[in-house]
Amino acid sequence: MSLETLSINTIRTLAMDAVQKANSGHPGAPMGMAPMAYTLWQNFLRHNPKNPKWLGRDRFILSAGHASMLIYSLLHLTGYDLSLDDIKNFRQLHSKTPGHPEYGYTAGVEMSTGPLGQGFATGVGFALAEAHLAARYNREGFELFNNYTYAIVSDGDLMEGISHEAAGLAGNLGLGKMIYLYDDNGISIEGHTDIAFTDDSMKRFEAYGWHVQKVADGTDTAAIAEAIKAAQAVTDKPSIIAVRTVIGHGSPNKADSHDAHGAPLGAEEIKLTKSNLGWEFTEDFYIPEEVKAHMNATEQGAKLESEWNDLFARYAEQYPQEAAELKLVLEGNLPADVESLLPTFDKPLATRAASGQALNALAKVFPGLIGGSADLAPSNNTELKGVNWIKKGDYSGRNIHFGVREHGMAAALNGITLYGIRAYGGTFLIFSDYLKPSLRLAALMGIGSIFVLTHDSIGLGEDGPTHQPVEQLAALRATPNVLVFRPADANETAATWIVALENRTRPSALALSRQNLPILPRNIEGVRKGAYPVRDVENPDVILIASGSEVAVALKSAEALESEGVKAKVVSMPSMELFREQDASYKNSVLNPGVKRVAIEAASPLGWHEFVGLDGAIIAMQGFGASGPADQLFKEYGFTTENVVNTVKGILPVKA
């Protein structure tokens, strides 16, 4: 048996043994993928196991995250901080080898995968970030950014809609440093894929503008290597290589069957499979010494990084200004005087418009900020003025046309952010439903992607209930590790952008109004704390809590209540999440204990009970909206001074 075959079979047997020990997992895909993964990692992938965050590395994504034992085997064999004991603890609580790869949990895992299509789409962001930084900072003889984004994708990835969005975007942009290996094994959970998937996928990719190749035999490592080399030679198109594999390769009774997909092979079948593969070793989790020496990439990786570091040092000497700016881009820090750089607002303004002004002001001092919109830039106000648009062949701009591809856009934002640049993307709040899985993954990975979500309520008016968000705020707020902001005016909106950029380990969702809102005094620290009084009184009888456009309603209602002898404090709560994180003293100073409270928000009431208690009241949407002018809609659904006053009277004790 050749050393190559021995290495490939080591990957296969580790996968079989780990799944069997865990009594859970997916053995078949790693067994079929092993030759292509070995070929890529052994002969092409530039990486340093001792520094998984080396900037000059190639990126590898296992989009078919259910095949996680493939990447765990590769990480262990090539020298990452992943021991054989970690492999043996596959899928166990708190192990470094969870059921699907998790970013930040296992060294060498570039992103969390498992939800099919996510790795495929996020890779577009990786490739776009590389192209962008190369266009801005590479100089002749100094190719700092020259890495590839590789991925192994599955039949399931190609079925998911997000991959279609992402493939179209990548083809339109001509991202030539993307090379995807398609594990074309023809099997899914329910059986052979032709029961539901009869696309000529490769013709589809040709139509998207991809470079397409096929390898008929997934065990032919020479053919796979030649295909990768050919893909590298095509610099103006992303590449996909369909590699025909056999799921559960080597298993006498379960190969090429859905029985090999998502369950252990069984002890007897593993024994037969190892014999069938010519594996002579009886010990489970056995790794031949020659394989350990052959696949260990630590020495080569250290050499590659050292060469890159030397290149960067010479670059910094010759191009000090560019090197200094690149450092700012990658560090992602706001300047100390950032608050003074924000625009000032003194007239009513839609928060989406204020967001655009704040974004443009911050982009001038935050050179790593890039983004765009799902074909809604004029409406979302996400365009950076005086800055070029990224397009095929010229990636130096900072504006991105994502097209009407909310989900693909959100995944690409995650890829850009993971690469080291801060990325934002815009759409309407109602369409956060279309991008929610990618936003959730950003939260799970703990990265600071920014989502600009305009047209935040029934206040968008005549477009009607199909475009009027009701339950979206509650859904976003229910997602762990997401910061949701609904600013009350232009000043809060500007502050929101600062707070979002300061938070690098959680995504931010900015819910912004279409209609103009009155201006409040600037209180950046109040926004940082999630809630603060915008109208304070001594010993209040009631506290009115609101977000967004309803803060203005609350303020008018407080004045009306005062004329009737009721002292009303008004609290703006742009971020429930940040307010929850404050200490008890601050919370009590904002929401005085023992005082009745009324929450006002033109959205679902879910979540507000936490702040008003059982004896408070909530004025919120109880159904969908309707088509009509915004002022009429607010009256129709009870967001009026009269209704707030009556609601307050309904919960206050009757005075003698």
N, C-alpha and C positions, 0 to 999 in steps of 0.2 A: 504494500500500500504506500503510495507516495505521501510525502509530507503534507502536500496540499489536501489530499483526500483525508488524511488523518486529522488535519485541522478542521475541515468541514464536518467530519463525523463527530469531532469533539463538541462542536457547537450543537449538533443534533442531539447527542446523548445527554448533554447538560440540560437541554430543554426538556427532553423526555423525563429525566430523573427528577428535575425540580417540580414539574407538574404532577408527577406521580406522588412525590413526597407530600406536596401540598394537598393532594386529592382535589385539585382545582386548577383550571387554566386552559391554555390553548397550545397543545404541542405540535399540531399538524403544520401550521404556517411556518414556524421557525425551521422545521425539518425540510420543508420545500425551499424556503428562502436562503438557507445556509450558504449555498455556493455563490449566489450573487452578492450576499452580504460580505462573505469572506473576500471575494474578489475586490469589492469596493474598498473595504477597510485595509486590506493588506497591500494593495497596489496603487491606490489613488488618494485616499482620505489623508489630508494634512491636518494633524492634530497633535496635541501634547497631553498625554494622560496625566502628567503631574501638574498641569495648569489648564484645567478644562475651560477657563475663561480667556485664554490667550486670544487677543483680538484678531490675529491674522489667520486663525484656523478656518478650515472648511466646516460647514454646518451639516449635520446629519439628523434627519427626522425620520423616526419610524412612525409613519402616519397610521399604519395598521397596528395600533397600540396594543391590541389584544395579543399580538405575538411578542409580548414584552421580553420573554426569555431569550429571544434573539439578541436584543441589545444588551441585556444583562450579561449574557455569555461573552459578547464582544468586548464589553467594558472590562470585565474581569480578565479576559485573556490578553488584552492589549495593555493592561497595567494601571487602570484607574483605581480609585479608592473604593473598591467593591470586592470583598473577600469571598472565598469559597463558602464560608459560613453564611454570608449574606445570600448567596445563591441557594443554599440549603434552606434558608428561611423565606423562600419565595412565597409571597402572598400572606405572610404572617404579620400580625399587628406590630407596627413600629419598625418593621424591617426596612432595609434600603432597597428592597425589591418588591414594591407593591404590584398589584395585579395589572395595572396599566402604568406606563412610565409617567413619573411626576417631576416636573421642573422644580429645582431647588431642594429636592429630596435625595436624588441620586446623582452623584458627580458624573458629568458627561451627557446627561439628558438635557437636550436643548429646549424642549417644551413638553408640556403635558399632552399626551395623546390618548386616544381611546374612542372618544366620540368621532365616528368616521367622517372623513373629509376635513377635519380641523388641521391636521398636520399638512395635508395637501395645500390648503389655502394659506396657512400661516407661513409656509415656505415662500410664498410670493412676497410677503413682507420682508423676509430675510434677504431674498435676492434683490429686491428693490432698494433696501437700505445699503447693501454692498455697492450697487450701481451708483446710487446717489453719492455716497462718500467717495467713491473712486473718481467720479466726475468733478467733485469739488476739491479734492485734496491730492490726488495722484499727480505726479509730475514725471516728465521723461526720466527714466532711470530709477524712479522711486514709486513703484507700484505697491503702495501700502495696502490697498484694498484690491485683492485679486483672488478672493476665495470663491469656492463653489457652494451652492446649496444643493445637497443630495437628499433624496427621500426614497423610501420604499413605500409604495402605495398598493392598495388592494382593490379587488372587485368592489367591495363595499364602499371604499373611498370614491370610486368613479361613479357609483350610483347616487351618492348623496348630492343634493342640489348645490351645496356650497362649493363643491369641486368644479361644477360647471361655471359658476360665477368667477371663481379664482382662475380657472384655465383661460377664460375669455380675457380677463384683465392681464394675465401674464403674457398671452399671445399679442395683445394689443400693444403692450409696452416693449415687446421683444427682449425679454429678460434671458439673455443667453447663458448666464451662469447658473441656471436651474437645470438640474438633470434628475429626472425621476425614473426609478426602476419600478415597473408595474408587475406585481406578483400575480400573473395571469394563471391562477390555478383552477378557475371555473367552479369553485365550490363555495357555498355559503351555508348558513346554519340550517336552512330548510332543505338543502339538497344541491343539485347542480344549478348553476346560476341561470341557465337558459329557461328555467321556470318563470323568471321575471326579468331577465336582463339579456336581451338579444341585440343590443346596440353593436354597431361596428364602431367600437370606441376609438380605434386608431384613426379612422376617417374623420371622426368628430374632432379629434385633436389636430389633425391636419387642417380642418376648417377653422379652428381657433388660431391657427398660425404657429403651431408647434412643429418641431422636427421630430419625426416619428421613425422608430426602428422596431424590428421584431427579432427576438432570439428564440428559435424553435425548441431548443433543449436547455432547460434551466440548470442542468448539470455541466454544461459546456462553458467552463470558466474562461477559456480563450476567446470564445465568441462574445461573451459578456464584456470582457476587457476591451475587445475591439470596438464594440458598440459604445462603450463609455468614451473611448478615445475619439470616435467619430462625433459623438455629442459635444465633446469639448471643442472640437474644431468648428462647430457651428456657433458663431458668436452673436447672431442677431435674432435667435429664436430660442425659447425654452425647449427642452428635449424630454421626450418620454420614450422609454425602452420597454416594450412588452416582452416579458420573459416568461415563457411557458413552463410552469413548474407543476410538480405533483405534490399536493398537500399530503403530509404524513409520509414523505418519501422514505422508502425502505421498509415500511410496515407491511407484512405479508397480507394482513386481513383488513386493514383500515385505510391504506393509501388510496388517494383519489376518491375519498368518500367523506361525507359530512360527519361521519363518526369520528374522524380525526380532528375535527375543528375545535370543539370546546369542552373536551373532557379528557381525563387521563387515558392513556392507551391501555393501562392495566399491566400488572407485573409480568404476566405470561407473554403478552404481546410485545412488551419492551424487550424481553429476553429473545424472542424470535426476531425482532427488528434488528437488534444489535448483531445477532448472528448473521442476518441477511446482509448487513452492511460490512461484514468482515471485521467487526469490533471484537478483539480477542480478550478484552479486559472484563473481569467479573465484578469488580468493585464499582458501586454506584458513585457518580460524580467524579469519575477518574479523568485526570488530565495528564496525558503523556508528557514527560519532561521535554522532549524535542518540540512539542507544540508550544509549551510555555516559552521556550527560548525563541521559537520562530515568530510567534505572534506578538510578543512583547514590543510595544512601540515607544517605550519611554526614552530610550537613547536617541532614536531618530526624531522624536517629538521635541526633545530638548534642543537638538541641533537646529531644527526648523525655527523654533521660537527665538533662539539666540541669533540666527541670521536675520530674522525679521526685526529684532530689537536693534541690531547694529544698523540696519537699513533706516529705521526710524530715527536713530541718533544722528546719522548723517543728514537725513531729511531736515531735522530740526535745526542743524547748523546752517544749511543752505536756504531753508525756507522758514525762518523763525516766526514770521507773522502767521503763516498757514498752520504751523505746528501749534502755536498758542491758541488759535481759534479752534482747531480740532480738539485740543484739550478741553476747552469750554464746552464744545458739543458733547463730548463723551462724559464729562463730569455732570453736566446738566444742572448747574447751580444758578439760581437767580442772583443778580447783583444786590448788594446790601441796601442800596437806595431805590429798590424796585418800586416801592409805594409812591415815591415822588414822580416816577415815570409814567404812572397811569394817567389816562385822560380824566379831566374833570367834567362833571355833568351838572347842568343847572336848569334844564328843561325836560319835560316828560319825554321818555324815549322807550321804545320796545327793548326788552332785555336782549333779544337776538341781535339788535343793532349795536347795543352797548358791548355785547360780547365781541362783535367784529372789531370794534375800535380798540378794546382792551387787548385782543389777540394780536392785532397789528403793532400795538405799542410794545408788547412783551416780546414779539418775534424779533424786534430790532436788537434786543439785549440778550436774547436766548437763541443763539444761532442753530441749536439742534432741534428746534421745533419745526416739524413739517406735517402737512396733512391736506385734507380736502373734504369732499362731500360726495354723497351718493346722488350725483347729478342735481344738487340743490344748493350749490354755493351761493348764488345771488339771494336765495331765501334764507339759508342758514347763516349767511355772513361769515363764511369760513375762508374766503380768499385773502391771501396775503398780498397787499397792494404793492405794485412795483417789483414783484418777484415773479420769475419765470415759472411756467408750468412744466412739470416733468412730462416727457414724451419719448417715444421710441428713438433711440440714438442720442438723446440729450437728457441726462438724468440730473443735471446740476440744479434745477429749480427746486422750490420748496412747496409748490402747489401740486396737488394730485387730482386728476380726473378719475374717480373710481367707477363712474357709470352707475346705472341703477342696480347696484349690487350691495345692498346693506350688509348681508352676512359675509360676503367675500371681503368687503371693505374692512369690517371689524376684525376679521382674522388677520388681514394684512397689517392693520394697525398693530396688532399684537406682535407680529413678526418684526416689524420695524422697531418697536419698543424693546423687544428682546435683544435685538442686535445692538442697541445702545443709544438710539435716538428717541426723543419723545414725539409721539405721533398722536394726532387727533383726527376725528372724522365726524361729519355731520349728517343728520337726516331729521325727519320729524319724530317727535316723541312717540307717536302712534306706531311708527315703524321700528321702534326698539324691539318689538316682538320679532322682527325679522333678523335681528342681530344678537338677540339675547344669549344664545349658546356661546358665542365668541366672547361676549362681555363676561359671562359667567366663568369662562376659562381664564380670562385675564385676572379675575378676582381669585380664582383658585391658585393661579401661578404667582400671585402677588406682584403684579406689574402695573405701571402707571399709565396705561392707555387712557385717552380722554375722548369722551363721546358727547358731542354737541347735539342736543335734542330739542329742536325748536317747535313752535306751535303747540304749546304745552297744556292746553285746556280747551274747554268750550269757547274760550275767548278767541279762537281762530275764526269762528263765525260761520260764514256761508258754506264752507266746504262740507259741513255736516258731520254726522256721527261716525262715518267711516274714517274720518280724519281727526276726530276729537278724542284724545286719550282720556280714559277714565281709570282703568285698572293698572295702567303701565307704571305709574309712580310706586304703587304698592308692590308690584312685582320686582321692581328694581331695588326698593328698600328692603325687600325680604331676602335679597341675595347677600350672603356673607361677604364682608371685605370690600363692598362697593360704597363709595361716597356719592350720595345723591344730593344734588344742590338744586333748589328752586328759588333763585334770588328774587327779591321784592322790587328791585329797581336797578338802574344803571350802575350805581355805586356798589351795591352788593354783587352785581355781576362781575365787575372788574376785580373785586376782592376774591370772588370765587375762582377766577383764573389763577391768581397767585396761590391760593390754597391748593388747587388741583395740581399745579406744577410742583409745589412743595411736597406733595404726597407721591412718592415714587413706588410704594409697595402696595398700592391699591388703585384700581381704576376709578375714574370720576365720570359721573353722568350729570350733565348740565341741562336742566329743563328750563327752557327760555320762552318768553312770550312773543307772540306776533304783534300784539297791541301795545300802544304806548302806556307807560306806567309813571306815576308821579315820582319825583326825586326825593330821596331820604338823605339825611346827613351821612357822610361816609363813616363806616365803623368796621374797619378791616379786622380788628381783633374780635369783634362780635361775630363776624362770619367765621373766623377761625374756630370759635367756640360753638358754632352751630346754631345758637339762638341768643337773642339779646333784646332788651326793651327798646322799642322805638317811641313809646309814650309811657312815661313812668308817673305814678302818683303815690302819695303817702297812703298807706292802709287801704289798698284797693278793695272794692266790693267784688270785682270780677276781673279775670284775666282773659283777654282775647288773644288767641294764638293763631297765627296764619303764616302762609308761605306765598311767594309769588304775588300775582295780581291781587290776591285777597287781603294782603296787608293793607292796601289802600282802603278796601271795604271796612276792615277792622278799625282803622283810624277814624273814618267818618262816623262809624257806629259809636265809637268811644265819645266823640263830641256830642252826638245825639243823646247818649246815655247821661253824660254830665249835665245836660240841660234839664234832665229829669231827676237829678240828684243821685245818680249812680256813678261811683268812681271806677273807671275802667282803665286798667293797664293794658297796653298792647305789646305783644312780643312777636317779633319776626323770627321764624325758625327756618332758615334756608337749608339746614342740614340736620336731620334727626340723628344721624350717625355720630357727627362730631359733638352734638350736645350730650349724647349718652356718655361720652368719654370724659366729660368734665367732672370735677369733684363735687361732693354733695353741697358744699358751701356755695359754689357758683350756681348750681342748679336751683337751690333754694332762693338765691337772690333774684333769679329770673322768674321762677314759678313759685311764688310765695306759698308755703305750705298752709293748708286750711282754707285757701281762697278758691271759690268756684271758678271753673274754667270753661271756655267755649272755643273749640277749634274750628277754623273756617278754611276750607280748601276745595277748589272745584275739581275734585277727583274722588276716588273711592275713599270711604271713611276708614278703611283698614289701616291700623297702625296708630291712629290718633287716640284711641282709648287709653293707651299707655300714659298720655300726658294730661288728659282731662279727667280720668278716673270714672268711677261708676256714677258719681253724682254730677258730672259735667255734661256737656252737650257737644255734638258735632254737626256742623252744617257742611254737607258734602253731597256728592253726586250719588244718587240711588239707582241710576240706570244710565243708559246711553244719552248722548246729547241730541241735537236736532240742527237742521240747517236754518240759519237766520243771522241777522246782525248780532254782534257780540253783546251789545248793551241789552238787547231784548232777551238774549239767552240767559244772561246773568240774572235778570229779573225773573224770568220763567222758572229758574231752578233755585231761587231763594238766596242768591248772593247779593243781598240788598241791605241797606241800613235798617229798613223797617223789619225785615225778618230777623236780623241779628238782635235788634233791640227786643223784639218779642221773645226770642229764644232766651236771652239773658233774663228777662223778667220771669220766664217760666221755671228757671232753676234757682232763682234767688229767694230767700225767705221773705214771706209777706211781712211788710213793715206795719206795725200797729198804728 
